[in-house]
Each structure stands twice: as structure tokens, then as C-alpha cells.
Amino acid sequence: MKITILKERQTNEKRVAATPDAVKRFIAAGAKVTLEKNAGLAAGWLDESYKEVGAAIAATPATALKAAEILLCVNAPENIEELPEGILLIGTLNPYANKEKLEKIASKNISAFALELLPRISRAQSMDILSSQANLAGYRAVIEAVSVGAKVVPMMMTAAGTVAPSKVLVLGAGVAGLQAIATAKRLGGVVSAFDVRPVVREQVQSLGAKFIEVPVDKNEAAETTGGYAKEMSEEYKRLQSELIATTAKTQDIIISTALIPGRPAPRLISTEMVESMKQGSIIVDMAAASGGNCELTKLDEVIEHKGVIIVGYSNLPSRCAGDSSSLYARNLFNFISTLMIKDGAITVQWEDELIKGTLLTHEGKIVHPQFLSTSSAA
Ligand SMILES: NC(=O)c1ccc[n+]([C@@H]2O[C@H](COP(=O)([O-])OP(=O)(O)OC[C@H]3O[C@@H](n4cnc5c(N)ncnc54)[C@H](O)[C@@H]3O)[C@@H](O)[C@H]2O)c1
């Protein structure tokens, strides 16, 4: 059982798919692990720390891939041509944006598992890369806001006068939003949060934040049976927009995380609202990669509009790459050790719903129902 980890090559990616701790666990489970030289460096691990737990270090990707059976990645590898035939590829493969790559992966007879497609059932919680990464991203969003701004967050009473605490508004109280609320509270902010799902009210309040809400028609369900937000009525959106407009004016920081899975990010912050905000206030738009919750957000840029700073980083987990990698690597280990290893050998449980839910390509074809191409469906 040979596992390989390459250095991530995507711009702005500092994470690594295995930490020394994860490597130690894989070796204890009977694997041989090889990492490309400096694979963990940007996340804070020297090659030495991997060697200490028994990994081999290879000078080039080609040497690292020699005899590989499982390849772990954070992002889908760039050069699929260079991958060995028939391996298992496991990571965040972003199949929506990588359709062409998917065909190439299938043509190399690779069995590719996109962990972001993992069904969100309780058995899969310890393998859930979306939750682990969104958690850290929510934390980091607050840190980014604080670091680009000129205002402190806590109330400070000094001999020279009192500094008022920052007011922080969090839009969307899912995984990232709840962590953003907790972080802003820990820093001493006065936090309020808004979400279309009234069921999160208690969670928001238990973190010490105020839950602001649109007076809703009780018959209008805000979530699907799977617990995700759903598209709301036009009347709801109008009331919501008024509520956000009134609240935004008084805030120092807005962290926006609103998302409806599989849809473009809902537009919650208009140019007009930005222009009504206080000079020096900050918006961190976590939904930048899916189009942005704010009309003015620019992907992977920090811009200033009439005195308001708007942060559009798409990869916040990479900005705290050490801990993000630790949780990510642990998610991968839990997935592999539970569903792919038995008595020190690779034994994939092909019929398990977690395997079926994540498997994109197998035996030369695209097999995931959401991504079937005409050729492979035939
Ligand atoms: N920038 C980054 O580095 C980074 C990292 C991780 C996640 N994200 C993004 O952050 C966002 C949140 O991720 P998550 O894991 O917390 O998702 P999640 O599904 O757990 O939470 C999204 C929340 O938004 C709420 N929502 C939906 N529509 C809304 C609306 N119109 N108004 C207010 N709330 C609304 C939902 O009810 C839900 O609670 C996603 O867009 C995700 O892609 C960004």
C-alpha cells in the first residue's frame, strides 16, 4: 500500500494533504508513504519531520509517483498525464470546474474521489473536509478583517479615553458563519448575525450574538429537508434587503458567508449599501468564489470603495495552512482508513454510500451521476 503526496502547485495554496501526524497513522496502518520534497514546507513542516515518522522524501514529482497506489491532494493535480495508470486519487477535486480534467483522469483508469461530495451523514462527520475547512475559514475571515482595518475590536478604557467596541455583522450562520461569530465575540466585538433559517437562532444566541431576522410568513419554509437554505420569495428578499441596509450602516465589519448549495451566491450587499457604510468599515466576502454576496467584491483582491474595504479571498484556509492541513489530513485519513484499508492492504468498499457519493471516475469512465458525460453514459 503505497501513498504519495505531492507539493500543491495551485497559486495561493499553502496547504498539504498529509501532516507528519497523518503520515504516522498511515504507516501504522501498514502503508509506505512518500512525499515530494518540501511538500509540507508552506504549511510549516520540514521534510525532516516527515522522515522522523518514517516517510520517504522524493526529489521530483516523477520519483514520488513511482509505484504510487494512492495519491492524496488538496487540489486536483495539474498534469494528469504524469500520473500512474490505475491509482486512487483522493482530495478536493472541484469536478464542476474541472470537467475536462475529469475526462483525462478517467482515461488514465484512475479511481478519483472528490471528498467535497461526501454525503453529510453523521458517520461521515470525521471525514468532512468542507466543514473542517469552512470552520477555519470563518475564523480567518475575522482575522483578515481586523488586519486590514484601522479599528480595534474590543472596548478599551484608557487614560486617554475609551475606544468603543467594533460592531460585527455576520450574514449566514452556517459552519463558517458560526465560527466567525465565535471569533468576533472572543475578540470583544458586539456581534449580530442574520440567516434565512430561523432554526439557527438558538445557536447564534448561545454564542452571545444577537440574531436579527426578517418577520417571515410562518408558512414559508427557509430550508430543504436536507437542512440547507433554499431560495426565498421576492417579498422575503425585499424585506431582507431593507433589514441588511439598515443594519449595515452601523457596522464596522461585515463577514458574509451566505450560500445555497449549487447556486450562485445570493447578492445581499448592494453598492448603495456599501456606500451607506461608515468610512473605514470592512466587508469580508467569503462567497467571493461563487460570485460574491457583495456586488463589488473582486475575487482574490482587497479593494477599497468610497472608504470601505472589501476582501474577496477565495482560499482563507490556506491563510492558516498549518491547522487547516492538520484537519484536512485527518479527514482524509479517516476516510481512507475506514473505507479503503483492511489488514494493511487496499480494500475499497465499493458498495458503501460514502464511496459511491464521492467516486467520480472508475474503470476508465466518469461514474458519478452528476458528471456523467455523453460518452461514458452510453
Ligand atoms: N473564502 C474562503 O476561503 C472560503 C472557505 C470555506 C468556505 N467558503 C464559503 O463560505 C460560505 C459558507 O460556507 P459554509 O460551509 O459555512 O456553508 P453553510 O451551508 O454551512 O452556511 C451557509 C449559510 O448561509 C445561509 N444563507 C443562505 N442564503 C442566505 C441568505 N440569502 N441570507 C442569509 N443567509 C443565507 C444558510 O442558511 C447557511 O446557514 C460558502 O460560500 C463557502 O463556499 C469560503
The ligand as a Gaussian input file, in Angstrom:
#p B3LYP/6-31G(d) Opt

LIG

0 1
 N      -13.304000      32.179000       1.080000
 C      -12.920000      31.020000       1.570000
 O      -11.765000      30.735000       1.732000
 C      -13.955000      30.015000       1.971000
 C      -13.633000      28.854000       2.683000
 C      -14.659000      27.977000       3.087000
 C      -15.964000      28.281000       2.726000
 N      -16.211000      29.403000       1.980000
 C      -17.533000      29.817000       1.564000
 O      -18.200000      30.343000       2.702000
 C      -19.578000      30.173000       2.508000
 C      -20.207000      29.476000       3.727000
 O      -19.714000      28.157000       3.856000
 P      -20.330000      27.200000       4.951000
 O      -19.565000      25.942000       4.929000
 O      -20.486000      27.951000       6.225000
 O      -21.786000      26.915000       4.304000
 P      -23.117000      26.545000       5.067000
 O      -24.031000      25.962000       4.061000
 O      -22.814000      25.815000       6.318000
 O      -23.666000      28.003000       5.503000
 C      -24.236000      28.914000       4.634000
 C      -25.324000      29.659000       5.397000
 O      -25.853000      30.691000       4.569000
 C      -27.240000      30.779000       4.863000
 N      -27.916000      31.512000       3.798000
 C      -28.275000      31.084000       2.563000
 N      -28.890000      32.063000       1.886000
 C      -28.909000      33.136000       2.703000
 C      -29.393000      34.456000       2.570000
 N      -29.990000      34.881000       1.460000
 N      -29.261000      35.300000       3.601000
 C      -28.643000      34.890000       4.754000
 N      -28.169000      33.642000       4.941000
 C      -28.295000      32.792000       3.933000
 C      -27.658000      29.340000       5.017000
 O      -28.905000      29.222000       5.688000
 C      -26.492000      28.757000       5.790000
 O      -26.714000      28.822000       7.179000
 C      -19.736000      29.407000       1.190000
 O      -19.964000      30.340000       0.131000
 C      -18.415000      28.734000       1.016000
 O      -18.126000      28.439000      -0.325000
 C      -15.224000      30.268000       1.617000

